[in-house]
Amino acid sequence: MTLSAGTRLGSYEVLAPLGAGGMGEVYRAKDTRVDRAVALKVLPEEFFESEERRGRFEREARMLASLTHPGIATLYSFEEIPGSSLSSAPSSSSRHILVMELLEGETLRAALAGTKVSTKKALEWARQIAQGLAAAHEKGIVHRDLKPENVFVTNDGRIKILDFGLAKLTQAEESPNVTNLPTATRGTEPGMVMGTLGYMSPEQVKGRPADARSDIFSFGAILYEMLSGRRAFHRDTAAETISAILKEDPPDLSVTNRSVPPGLERLVAHCLEKNPEQRFHSAHDLAFDLESVSGSSAASVPLTLASPMERKRRLLAAACIVLVAGAVGAAYLAGRRAANASGRGGASFNQLTFSLQTIFNARFSPDGRTIVYSAALRGNTSEVFAVRPEFPEAKPLGLRSVQLLSVSSGGELALLTDARYVAHNVYEGTLARMPLEGGAPRDVLEHVREADWAPDGASLAVIREVGGKDRLEFPVGRVLCETGGYFSDLRFSPKGGRIAFFEHPVKWDDRGLVAVVDLAGKKVILADGFWGEEGLAWSSDGQEVLFSAGNAYSAFKVLAVTLAGRRRTALESAGGLTIRDVRPDGRWLATRDDFLQGMPALLPGQTAERDLSWLDLSDRPVLSGDGKTIVFTEQSGSLGANYAVCLRRTDGSAVVRLGEGTPEDLSPDGKWALAVVPTSPQQLVLYPTGAGDARRLDRGGIESYESAVFFPDGKSVLACGHEPGHGSRCYVQEIGGGTSRAVTPEGTTRGMLSPDASRILVYASGTGLVIYPAAGGEGRPVPGTTPDDGAVRWSRDGNSLFVYHASDVPLRIARLNVASGTRDIVRTLGPADLSGVTSVSSPFLAMDEKSYAYSFQRTISHLFLVDGAR
């Protein structure tokens, strides 16, 4: 190490050395501009004159800048520090540095310390590594030097992949700085090698091109070492190590660790296949199968591993087991895949509904024969129906704008009256009680979203928002837990001692976690990290929580998790499957849901809308000022759990993926897309719409964002979100740096700036639209608005707002005068066919007030009685 404590590299003060290697020296340092601890990776002085070395260092910076994932160390900046800015350095030459997040913890090598770790810990670490690899591979980046030294375990158990210095290199290099059995730093021309002996794939040691499957081989070697406590291919000499990689298999894990499940042992062997064609072909598949092993009873039941093509054939064969007649064509439901890790037999399905409709909830009645459900045939105005399996013609109960919540053990319904659609299966309204046999609902409590009866049928647990925070209460008024995001799908355990629920970190984004809370308020997280989750119930014996989740709505399956966190796949289908209820006798209610999200736009000079959607979940459109470019999010699970910020020309040109996240705004000059990346905690990012590198903004203490917009000068953003323990509010964040500054009180969100930036329009919990002076002061509710109103934007002159009722289908945009409260309808948005369309959302209205874009969600559901599922 060449830099001593106290050395200044521009604004960075070196505090202590952290490590060194052939590609860089790493130091703990302080960024004196913002008083932040950072890690500096410095190109060694002896390599500064090497154009190839500098190029490699710069390529590492570019690759890291393109990766925004919680499993990969974050790059803050890449800088060249001129000699005049150096102090106390051994020479006056310039230095190239990578400024990165400072990680507290230890490398995986140190964590292993020559011994094995528990199977549970190895699986959790392996899952995180696989997810980080998947994010890199998705960007076309192959690490090529994955080893325990390049994997970091933070103090709170998170995994970070480090050192992309050898990633995706093509230049040959001879280096004298090579350690024993080290990183070989030669290029990828035939006959040359690159990587670390002992963790290199067979193709790497042969000098052949490496791809994602090479990283998977290295991953397998690491997982083997975590489980066995010994290296898979380590020998006394380099030649012997290479021979072992090419010709030998490591000892069976069952010999070195009897607690390793057979399914996991096969997974490791699948990673370590000599022929790359026989390995996992993607880290996404690998992560999926790791979750299957983690969540199954794999210790006693083998897990069958299959290639992607074999999986497709098996899924198709399973789908042919049950052919279901549907109103929108033939729908296939499969009891189980042949490769299902649970090993149990298939389930039978009895279709109960046949109309084109969206089903939001369904429950068994106490007699076990009558089934009650709420649905909307057109739009999102929910009605309640009853049906019996022996006579599957649904009978309406004569209630409109009513959402079913729960059915008590005594046959009493918990409902929402005057129910207003919010998102997904979520409504808000007045909690009411009504006998199943008939009668009028009796109102109980206003502004409730969900409720569930306790097993005794006498009291209710509820979810509602108070002061910008979501609260789970039982009994009503006693808070068991709260969040700045939102709760959903609460269900009492059969014996009543616990309540299971989903917690979502971002309002109306259904990614999140599964948790239980006891009646004393002790909360336990059972499972986390899902792209989306809808539908939850307890198993009939109360030993597991059943829930639906997946990486795409069309791929939702029913998972089961024990109170100890052991997860398994309970039921899959050829299509999205959402569990609704479970009877004491083990029968289920489930819906098959076909979901599509479209994104039409009316462009300048056009008279008809144009479909600009990409895959199946295009949303949040933002048009450029000239209408020639659109930025949007594609939330399809096929693009990864953190969505994708996309850009395309409105002439129908190919889509360009800018990075992960959801776009919030375009800069006034159109050169930057402001986006939120839904990691945990979330990150505010600027993506260039042309050439350039992405920039992360300092989030300070904010853990979740709900909206963000540019100031008119493009130098700052108004971001709304919440800090731990606080309700949402809006902050000013300078793009140039510095900490964020709160400008509105808690309970406010969705901030929008007036054209002159003197006023901030927000949505205030329980009030609706409120205008605050940007310089500070009391807020003023916008006259003529209700809590149901949302805002599209300010008018050009700042005298009016364009507003809408978020639950309307179709969506009607009105111009509202902020002084008088008068409004006039200016646009009606929505597709011509409204069957199954539950919402028209994300309206964007251009400054010409003629061009626009929006998205709409269409869900067609069929309800099934499921027998034999476990």
Sequence and secondary structure as in RCSB ss.txt:
>XXXX:A:sequence
MTLSAGTRLGSYEVLAPLGAGGMGEVYRAKDTRVDRAVALKVLPEEFFESEERRGRFEREARMLASLTHPGIATL
YSFEEIPGSSLSSAPSSSSRHILVMELLEGETLRAALAGTKVSTKKALEWARQIAQGLAAAHEKGIVHRDLKPEN
VFVTNDGRIKILDFGLAKLTQAEESPNVTNLPTATRGTEPGMVMGTLGYMSPEQVKGRPADARSDIFSFGAILYE
MLSGRRAFHRDTAAETISAILKEDPPDLSVTNRSVPPGLERLVAHCLEKNPEQRFHSAHDLAFDLESVSGSSAAS
VPLTLASPMERKRRLLAAACIVLVAGAVGAAYLAGRRAANASGRGGASFNQLTFSLQTIFNARFSPDGRTIVYSA
ALRGNTSEVFAVRPEFPEAKPLGLRSVQLLSVSSGGELALLTDARYVAHNVYEGTLARMPLEGGAPRDVLEHVRE
ADWAPDGASLAVIREVGGKDRLEFPVGRVLCETGGYFSDLRFSPKGGRIAFFEHPVKWDDRGLVAVVDLAGKKVI
LADGFWGEEGLAWSSDGQEVLFSAGNAYSAFKVLAVTLAGRRRTALESAGGLTIRDVRPDGRWLATRDDFLQGMP
ALLPGQTAERDLSWLDLSDRPVLSGDGKTIVFTEQSGSLGANYAVCLRRTDGSAVVRLGEGTPEDLSPDGKWALA
VVPTSPQQLVLYPTGAGDARRLDRGGIESYESAVFFPDGKSVLACGHEPGHGSRCYVQEIGGGTSRAVTPEGTTR
GMLSPDASRILVYASGTGLVIYPAAGGEGRPVPGTTPDDGAVRWSRDGNSLFVYHASDVPLRIARLNVASGTRDI
VRTLGPADLSGVTSVSSPFLAMDEKSYAYSFQRTISHLFLVDGAR
>XXXX:A:secstr
    TT EETTEEEEEEEEEETTEEEEEEEETTTTEEEEEEE  GGGTT HHHHHHHHHHHHHHHH   TTB  E
EEEEEE GGGEES SS S EEEEEEE   EEEHHHHHTTS   HHHHHHHHHHHHHHHHHHHHTT   S  SGGG
EEEETTS EEE   TTTT  S    S   SS EEE  SSTT  EEETTT  HHHHTT    HHHHHHHHHHHHHH
HHHSS SS  SSHHHHHHHHHH     HHHH TTS HHHHHHHHHHT SSGGGS S HHHHHHHHHHHHHTTTTT
S      HHHHHHHHHHHHTTEEEEETTEEEEE S  TT TT     EEEE   SS EEEEEEE TTSS EEEEE
ESBTT  EEEEEETTEEEEEEEEEES EEEEE TTSEEEEEEEEEEEETTEEEEEEEEEETT    EEEEEEE E
EEE TTSS EEEEEEETTEEEEESSTT EEEEESSEEEEEEE TTSSEEEEEEESSTT   EEEEEEETT  EEE
EEEEESEEEEEEE TTSSEEEEEEESSGGG EEEEEETT  EEEEE  SSEEEEEEE TTS EEEEEEEEEEE E
EE TT SS EE   SSBEEEEEE TTSSEEEEEE  GGG TT EEEEEETTT   EEEESSEEEEE TTSSEEEE
EE SSS EEEEEESSSS  EEE  TT  EEEEEEE TTSSEEEEEEE TTS  EEEEEETTS   EE S TTEEE
EEE TTSSEEEEEETTTEEEEEETTS   EE TT  TTEEEEEE TTSSEEEEEETT SSEEEEEEETTT  EEE
EEEE  S  BTEEEEEEEEE TTSS EEEEEEEEEEEEEEEES  
